[in-house]
């Protein structure tokens, strides 16, 4: 019989109670540890993503975003017909409103689209978290861990390829509309009025007119309404809204002739491979096409297994599976529609299916699938595949996978870095077609014309930051403050280009985003330099020092300068970092 250290024997009931309390405390401690890890991982991922968005920021329009510059005159005239102009097969009415607001109110710096895109993407996780919290069947520890795990997945840095591109606002806006629309639709079963249904219909309209595949939300919501089920009047209201929204979409529509349904019939196995490759992302980018097919196949099998169990056990009485499985179904239908428009049976690597610009949809889809599995495991009280085991194993697998995806993330960053470098060439008053055609837009004549619009209206690189107006000016007039001499830096490489040269230099302790100017013997600014946070463009090849010390720049040789010195711009003061350097006379190098 147990004994107390202070008095006689402890009654058996009290001893059992104390043992139960200790066991409970032990369980809580083991539950808190994974939560602490997941919370730390979530914070690290989201902070890394925000940092990467800042580091890859570029105010210059790139590729499709030049459409916004074309529309500037219509924005100024408040010509609302511009909202109805197609972009390929899409009507991007709501993203276009954000683009117009950025051009008219925020000088076309693309900050507003990037901020809205991040908020939309973050709110997708918030909505999923709210749905988890409202589900009473999940134990608190499982619910908390699921919220943190899904947040860590969704916030992974690989999503920056979407969040860092202003024009891809259409994807994040679409994702929020779909997730929130399904969430509100499910809420209608608990309400008497039409408020939640009106909200769901509004989300459906926003999805439809943010991206062409947004129309797929309507069959998903109608199917969900049948499962809930909604009353006849509410169901009829939803169907009428769907028909009207889709019918209006095709008013004045011009088919881009991308859909090839006959090819889908002729190549059903390729279509399946395309869909699996799409669903496998981003993890399908780790290895070969065979691996992506296997990963995508696993994704699809897990979905249909979950769906089968939910249907067989009649578990659609809960709200959460309708939201999660409905969200998955939307992504699956998107993969099918993408195959109809992008498939190429000659492409055995399924490159079109694994395009980085699509990654936010399948990434969130993996999080949704994992949440559905955790919920089902907890509901069915599985032992081997228990919710605790899933929450323990999933982060380990994801950590390894995300590490394996580092080269893929680096490749996406490299493309953005080249675009930042091209922007610096324009700020240096150099128009180099070979750079611009490969990094900014394939038609250099179009770029020249569009740059004139930006310059005349003080937009993008021609507003706020004076960099784009420094070249050709006297340094003394632009920087009347104090000048000092440090002489710690040096020029590492000089590559002659048409009417200029590309330069990389070494400067110890140089912080990211640092600006440098090149000044000739007459005191005229003849070039610009910058320390890019994500490295050195591949054009320069191996450099003599680490990226932490390197900066890149452009020298404009149209001013007939014989030599130049490099100055670091700090708090609008200049610090000279090199002695005068002679400008070499060399043949122009052709760019790759």
N, C-alpha and C positions, 0 to 999 in steps of 0.2 A: 504494500500500500504506500502511495507517495506520502512524503513528509514535507512539512513546511519548515523553513529555517528558523522561524520565530516561535512557532507553537506546535502543537501536536499534529496528528495526522489530518490531512486535507480530505474532505469528503470527496467521494468518487465523482459526483456530479460537477463539483466546482473544478476538479482537475480536468475533466473532459472539456468543460467550458474554456478553461485557459488554453488547452491544447488546440481547440478549435480557433481561438483568437490568434494564437501564434501561426497556425496554418493559413488563416485569412490574411495576416500581415505578410506572410511569405509570398502568397499569391499576388498580393498587391505590389510587393517589391519587384517580383518577376514580371508583372504587367507594366509597371512604370518604366522599367529599363528599356523595353522595345519602343515604348511611346517616346521616351527621351531621344533615343537614336533616330527614330523616324522624324521627329520634330527638327532635330539638328540637320538631318539630310534634306528635309524640305526647305529649310532656311538657306542652306548652302546652295541648293539647286536654283531657287528663285533669285537669290542675290547674284549668283553667277550668270543667270539669264539676263537680269537687268544690266549688269556690268557689260555683258557682251553686246546688248542692244546699243548701249552708249558708245562702246568702242567701234561698232560697225556703222555708226550713223554717218549718213552722207546727204547733204542738202540738195545735191544735184539730181534731177530726174534721171532714172535709169530705165532703159527698155520701155515697157508698156506705160510707164508713168508719164512719158512725153505726151501722151494723149491729153493729160490734164493741162499742159501748156497750150496745146492746140485749142482747147476749149476756153481759154482765159477770157477772150473777148465776149463770149456768150455768158460767162459767169458775171462779168461786169455789167452786161446789159440785162441781167436777170432773165435770160432766155431759158425758160424751163424745159424747152424741147431737148436741150442737151442731156437731160437726165434720161431720156428715152433712147438715146443712141446706143446701139449694141456694141459690145466689146466681144468679138468672136461670137460665140453662141449665148453670151450672158447679157442680161440687163442688170447693170450694177447701180441702180437708182440710189440706194441708201449710202453705199460707199462714195458715190459721186457727190452727194451732198457734203460729205466730210471733206472731200478733195477741194470742192469749190470754197468751202468755208476757210480752209487752210490758205488758199490762194488769195482770197479777198481780205481776210482778217489777220492772217499770221505770215504774210509775205512769202508764201510758197516754200517755206523751209521744211515742209513735210513732218513737222513735229506733231501737229494735231492728228493726222492719220496714225502715226506710230503710237501715240498715247491712247487713242480710242481702241486701236487694235489690241494693245496690251490689256486694257481694262476688260474688253470683251472676252479675251482668252482667260484671264484670271477669274472672271465671273462664271465661266463654264464650270470651273472647279468649285466655286462658291455654291452654285445651284446644286451640283451633285452632293456637296457636303450637307446642304440643307435637307435634301431628300434622305440622306443617310440618318441625320439627326431625328427626323420625323418618324423614322421606322422604329417602332417600339420593340420589335422582335430581336434586334441586335443588342447583345450585352454592351454596356457602356465602353469597356476596354476595347472590344472588337470594333465598335463604331468609331471610337477615337483613332485607333490604329488604321482603320480603313480610310478615314478622311486624310490622315497624314500621308499614308502610302500613296494614295491616288494623287495628292498634291505634289509629292516628290516626283512622281512619274510625269505628270503634266508639266511641271516646271523645269524639266530637264533642258539643258542648254541647247540641245539640238533643235528646239523649236524656234530659235532665233532666226533661222533662215526664212521663216514666215513672219515673225514678229518684227524683224528688223527691216522688212521691205514694205514701204507704205502702200504700194498697190495691192498687196496681198491682204489688205484689210477685209476684202470680200470673204475670205475663208474664216477668219475669226468672228466676224459679224454673223456669218451664216451659222457657225457652230453654237454661238450663244443663243441665236434665235431658235434653233432646233432644240437644244437642251431645255431652255426656259419654256418653250412652247409645250413640250411634252410634260414638263413639271406642272405647268398651269392647267393643262388638260386633265391630268390626274386629279388635281385639286377640285375639279368641278364635281366629282362624285360626292364630295362632302359639303357642297354649297347648294343653296336654293336659288340664288340669283344667276345672272349671266355674266358676272364680272370676270370670273376666271376663264370662262369660255371666250369672252371678248379678248382677253389678254392672249390666250392661245392662238386665236385667229390672227391677231395683230402680229404675233411672232411668225406665224406662217407666211404672212404677206411680206414681212421684212426678209425672211429667208429666201422667198421666191425672187425678190427683186434685189438681192445681194449677189446671188450666183445662180446660174442656170440649173444646177442640180438641186437648188433649194426647193424646186417644185416637188421633189420627192418627199418633202415633209407631209404633204397632204395625204397620200395613201397610207403613210405610217400613222398619222394622227387619226384617220378614219378607222384603221384597223384597231388602234388603241381604244377608240371610242366604242367599238363593238365589244371589245374584251371587258371594258370597265363594268357594266355597259352604261352609256349615256341614255337619257330619256329620248323618246322619238323626236321631240321638238328640237332638242339640242343637237342630236345627230343630224337632223335635216339642215339645221343652221350651219353646221360645220361643212356638210357636203356642198351646200349652195356657195359658201365662201370659197371652197376649194375650186369649184367649177368656174366661178367668176374670176378668181385670181389667175388661174391657168389660162383661161380664154383671153383675158386682157393682155397677158404676156405676149401672145402671138399676134396682136394687132400691129400691122406694119412690120412684122418680123421677116428678116431675110435669112434663109438657111445658109450657114457657112459650108454646107456639103461635107461636114466632117463625119457625120454618122454613116456607118457602113454596116447595116444590119445583115446584108447578104454575106459579108465576110464573117460575121459572127456565126451564121448558120453553117458556113463551109468549114470553119475552124473552131469547133466547140472546145477541143482540148486546149487550144491556145487561149481562148477566152477564159477558161478555168485557170490556166497558169497566170494570166494577166491579173485576174481577181485575187488569186492567192498571193501574188507578188505585191499587189497594192496593200492587202491586209497585213502583210508581213512587216511593213515599214514601221519604225526605222530599223528594226532588227534585221530585216532582210538585206540591209546594206552591208552587213558584216562580212559576208563571204560570197560564194558563188550563187548563180541563179538557182541551182538545185537546193541549196540551203534555204533560200528565200521561199521556195515552193514548200519546203517542209515546214518552215515556221508559219507560213500562211495557212497551210493545211491544218496544223495544230490549232491555230486561231479559230478556223471555221468549225473544226470538230468540237472544240470546247463550247462554242456558241450553240450548235445544234444539240449537243448533249444537255446543256443547261436548259434550253428551250423544251426539249423532250421531257425532262424531269418536272419542269414547272407546269407543263400541260398535263402530264400524267397525274401529278399530285394536286392539280387544281389550285395552284398557288398564286394565280393572278388576282386573288382577292386583296393582296397587298399592293401598295402603290409603287414601291421601289422597283420590282421587276419590270413593270410596264415602262417606266422611264428608262431603265438600263438597257433592256432588250430592244425597246423602240429606238433608242439612240444607236445601238449597234446595227439594227436593221437599216437605218438611214445610211450609215457608212457603207454597208454591204451593197445597197442599191446604188450608191454613188460610185462604187468600184465597178459595178456592171455598166453604168452609164459612161464612165470614163473609158472603159474597154471599147464601147461602141464608137466613141469618137477618137480614140488615140491608139488603138491596137494596130500593130504592124507584124503580121505573121513571120516576116523575115528577121525580126528582132528577137533572137533567142535568149537575150539577156533581160528582156522585159524592162528596158530602160525607161520607157514612157510611164510604166506603172510605178516605178520607184523614183520619180522626179522629186527632188527635195522640196519643191514648192507645195506639194500635197501633204507634207509630213504631219502637220498638226492634226488632221482628221484621223489617220490611223493611230497616231500616238495616243490621243484621247480615247480612241476605240479600245486600245489595250487596257487602259485604266478602267473603262466601263466594264469590260469583260471580266477583269480581275475582281471588281466590286460585286458583280453578279455572282461569281463563283464563291466569294467569301460569304455573301448573304445566303446563298443556297446551302452552303456547307453548315452554316450556323443554324439555319432553319431545319435542316434534315438531321442535324447532329451526327454528321459523318465523323468517323474516328481517324482513319488513315489520312484522309484529305480534310481534316478539321480546319476550322477557320484560323485557329492558332497556328497550325502548321503552315497554312498558306501565307499568313502574315509573316512568319519567320523565314520561310524559304524564298518567297518572291523578292524581297530586297536583295538577298544574296545573288540571285540570278540576274536581277536588274543591274546591280553594281558591276558585275562582270561584263554584261552586255554593253553597258554605257562606256566602260573602259575600252572595249573592243571597237566601239563606234567613234573613238577619238579621231582616227584618220579621216573619217567621213565628215565630222564637224570641222576639222582643220581644212579640208578641201572646200567646204562652203565658205569658210572665213577667207580663204585665199582668193576666191572669186570676188568677194566684197572688197578686199584689200586692193586688188587691181582697179576696181571702180573708184576707190578713194584716190588712188594714184592718178587716174585719168582726170579726176576733178581738180587735183592740184595743178595739172598741166594747163587747164583752162584758167585757173586763178593766176597762173604765171603768164597769162596772155599769150599762150602758145596753142595753136590749133593744129594738132597732129592727127590726121585722118586715120592712120594705121592704129593708133591707140584708141581713138574714139569709136571707130567702127567695131572693134573687138570687145570693148568694155562698156560702152555707153549706148550706142544705137548703130545698126548696120548702115544707115544712110547718113554720111557725113554732111551732105548738103542740107538735109532736114535738120540736123543738129545745129548747123550754122544759122539757119533761119530762126529756129526756136530759141537759140541763145540770144538773138537780137530782141525777141519778145521779153525774155527774162531781164535783160540789161535795161531796156527802155522803161520797164515797169518796176525796176529795183526789186526783183524777186530772187528767191533761191540764193545762189552764191553771191549775188549782187546786192544783197541787203544786209544791213547790220554789221556783219564781219567785213572790215575794210580790205581784207586780203586781196580780193579780186581787183581792187583799184590801186594797189600799191605800186605794181610794176610800171615803170616808166616815170615815176614821180621822184623828186629829190628826197632823199632820206631825211635831211634836216627839216624839211617842211612837214613830213609825216610824223617825225619823232623829234620834236623840239626839245625834249627833256635831256637828261644827262646821258652821256655815252661813256662806257668803261671798257677796259681791255682785259681779257682773261687768257686768251691764247691756249686753251686746253684742247681744242678740237683740231681735226684734220679732215681733209677730203680723201675718201677711200677709192672711189671710182668715178670716172667721167665717161659717159657714152654720148658721142655726137648724134644729134637728131636733126631733122629738118628745122632750120631756123633756131636751133637751140641745142641743149644737151641735158641728159638725165644724169643726176648726181646722187651719190650716197656718201654720207660723211659719218665721222665718229665724234661723239661728244659725251664724255663721261657724265653720269648722274643726270642725264636728260630725262625729264618727265614726259609721260604720254601727253599728246596734243600740243607739245611745245612747238612754237612757230619760230622760224628762222628766215632772215632775208639775205639776199646776195646783193652787195653794193659794189659798184665799179669805182675806178679811180676818180671819177668826176662827182661821186656822191649820189649817183642815180641808182635806184633799186632796179636790178635787172633779173631778179629771180626770187623764188620762194622755196622754203624747205619746211618739212614737218616731220615730227616723230609720230608715226602711226602706232597705236597701241597693240595692234595684232601682228606687227612684224614688217618685213621688207618684201616688196613684190618679187615674184619669181624671176622677173626680167633681169634682175641684177645678179642672179646666181648666188653661189657661196660668197659670203662677205667676211672680211677679216676679223670681225668681232661679233659678239652676241647681239641679238636684236634689241636688247636693253640699252645698247649704246648707239645704235644706228639711227640715222634720219635719212630721208630721201628728199630730193628736190628737183627743180628744173631751172636751168639757166636760159634766159632769152638773149640770143646773140644778135638780134636785129638792131641793136643800138650801137653797134660798132665798138663795143668795149674791148679792152686789151687784157684786163685783169679784173679780179673781183675778190672781195673778202666776205666772210660769213659772219653775221651778227645774230645773236639770240635775242628775241623779243621777250622782255620780261617786264610786266607792269608798265607797258608802253615806254620802257627805256630799252636801250640797245647795249648789248655786251658783245664785243668783238671776240670771236673764238678762233680765228685763223689769221695768219699773215696774208698779204695779197698773193693771189694765185693767178698765174698766167693762163689765159684761155687758150687751149690747144687748137691748132688747125688740123682737123682730121676729116676724113671722108664721112659722110652721113651713113650711119648704120641702119640697116633695115630691121624693123621690129618683127618678132615672131608672130 
